Amino acid sequence: MSFASSDHPLPQFAACVAAETETVESILARHHDGAGGASGLSPMQLRRVLLFVEQNLDDDLSLVTLAAVAGLSPSHFARRFKAALGEAPHRYVLARRVNWAKRLLLETEMPLAEIAAAAGFSSQAHLTGIFGRAVGVTPGAYRTRRNQCLAFLMAGGVKESFNKAA
């Protein structure tokens, strides 16, 4: 069973998915202050790298790979990436993998091991550890919360009331 936000009859659920995940476009918009230049990546380099990361979350996203996408040496790329986004490339990649795992947890019934592989984690345990540190709950607990929220909404509840009722 899929809970794809675009197909779901409850607009509140689609809004919940949107609130829980972040798009590359919103990241680019947040960092479109012209901070690239001499210290950071150019807007075109940044866009190319961020889109490459999104499209290849389940692949090798090493510093060498990302630097090649930007056309820079690994050390030069790492400095410029951090100047552009304020975080190291590895930390950014992990955050995007967690973001994708959240989306899969919200929109699908895929087993956790498959979600881990699809999001680029080496194992379900790796996903659970990183996800737990980033989100504050395990992936299984996150999905359970989604199911409870969905049941509440389908029963006619309002999302704003769900946190009070839980």
N, C-alpha and C positions, 0 to 999 in steps of 0.2 A: 504494500500500500504506500503510495506517495502522498506527501503533504505539500507538494510544490506550491509556493505562495501564489503564483500566477493562476493556478488552476483551482485554488481553494475557494469555497463559497463564502467563507467568513473573511471579510476585509480586515477585521481586527487581527486575524492570524497573519495575513500578509504584512500588516504593519508591524507585528511582533518580530517576524523574520527580518524585516528591514532594520528594525531598531537594534537587533542583536548582532547584526553583521555589518561590515563596512566595505564599500566598493572602492575600487582603484580610483574611480573618478572623484570620490570624496577626498581621498588622500591627496590626489594631484591638486584639487581645488584648495585644500588647506595649505599646500606648499607652493602655491602659484604666486608667491610674493616677489619673484625675481631673485631669490637668494642663490640661484645657480652661479652664473658668472665665473669669476676666478676661483672662488672657494668651493663651490658645489658643482653638481652635474648640470649640464644645460637642460632646459625643459624637455627637449627632444630625447636626450639620453635618459633622463629620469623616466619619462613616459615609456620608452622602449624597454627599459629594465623592469619597471613595475608590471607592465603587461606580460613580459616574458615570464616573470615569476608566477603570475596568476595562471598562465597557460601551461606551466610546467611544474606545478606543485608536487606532483608524484615522481619527478625526475631529480637528477643531480642538480642542485642549485648551489654549487660550491662558489667560493669567492672567484676562482679562476674562470668558471663558466659565466658568472655575472659580469666580471670585468671584460670578458671577450664581447659580450653583448653591447657593452658601453664603448668598446674600442679603447680601453685603457689597461694599463698594467694593474695587477691585483692590488698592490699597495696604494697606488694612486687612486684607483676606483674606491677602495675602502674609505680613504680620507674624504673624497668628494661625496660619496654616498652619505656618510655621517654628517657632513656639512649641509647637505641638501635636506635630509630627513630628521636629523637629530638622533639617529640610532644606527648601530652597526648593521651591515647587511644580514648577518646571521640571525640577529634578533628580529629584524624585519621579516625574514623568511619564516621563522617560527611563528610569528604573530599571524602571518597570512595563512599558514597551515592550520593554526587554531581557528581562524575565521572560517576557513573552508570546512573544517570538521564541524563547527557549530551549525553551519548551513545544512550540511548533510544530516546531522542529528535532528535538526528541526524539520527538514523536508522529506526525509526518507525513513525507511525501516531497515536500512542496510545494517548488517552485523558490525559491531565495533571493530573487529579485525579488518573488515573490508574498508571501513571509513579510515582507519589508520593508514592502510596502504594507499588509498585514493588521495589522502592528504599529504603523503610523503613521509610519514613516520615509519621508522624501522620495524615497529611492532605495536600491538595493542597496548602493551605496558608503557612503551615510549609515549604514545598518544596520551594515556591516562596520566602519566607524570607531568608532562608539559601542559596539558589541558587543565589539570587540577591546579597547578601553580598560577596559570594565567587567568582562569575563570573563577576559581575558588570552590568548584565542585568537580566530581569525576564526570566523564562523558555519560555514563549510565544514569547518574543522578540528574544531569542536565536533560537527558531525554525523558526521564520520568516526570520532571517538572513540566516539560513541553506537553506530555500526555495529560497531565492534570489541568494545565491551562486550557488546552484544547477542549477537554470535557466540560470545563467550566463555561467556556465561551459557547459551546454547542447547546448547553443547558440554558442559554439566554443571559449569562453573566456578562459583565463589562470588564475589560482587561484591567482598568484602573482599580476595580474592586477585588481582583484576584489576589493581589499581594496582601490585602487586608484579610481576606478569607482564608488564606493559606497559613 
